[in-house]
Amino acid sequence: MITDYWSSFFVKYIKIQIINVINTQHLTKFPMTSRSDNILSRLKEHDQTMPLHLIKLSVGTESPETLRQWQAYFGNLHGRIYHTTRMTPKRKAEILAGGSIYWVIKGAIRARQRIVDLEEFIDDEGIKHCRIVLDPELFETRTWPHRAFQGWRYLSEDKCPPDEKQAGGAEALPEDMADELRELGLL
């Protein structure tokens, strides 16, 4: 049962929302024909300014250096570096507009590579796959803890760790000591 307190709360809440919508119409640079049109136009503007990234587990890799060694071997074998995945990203244009793949190594994002292309292909059994073609240059990032997951995920620009060269500070520390300090919240 809704009490008088809650009913007055909801009335006040709705009034505030109406005032916010009216004020937003005057403050936005897009003419607001409807709320959904305004949201869509803001999303399109947002998509044009920031690239979209992918995040993927690097299974069996101990460090960015072992990933670099594995990819050098793979590149010599196949002539280029790519990662094959079952699902093809739907937001291809946003990813190819400067996106990277961020590698989760031993429970943390530790490195990234620029994505050069996304190639769809069908294998011998008739199953669709996607090759994520990667730039050979591997950038180490500041270590950011991340839980395990299957497949790949989209990663927005604001959730990406900075490159290690940009991050500064922990370069002089041994890797295992820096990891322990991060776990304690000191780095």
Secondary structure by P-SEA (a helix, b strand, c coil): cccaaaaaaaaaaaaaaaaaaaaaaaccccccccaaaaaaaaaaaaaacbbbbbbbbbcccccaaaaaaaaaaaaaaccbbbbbbccccccccccccbbbbbbbcccccccbbbbccccccccccbbbbbbbccccbbbbccbbbbbbbccbbbbcccccccccccccccccccaaaaaaaaaaccc
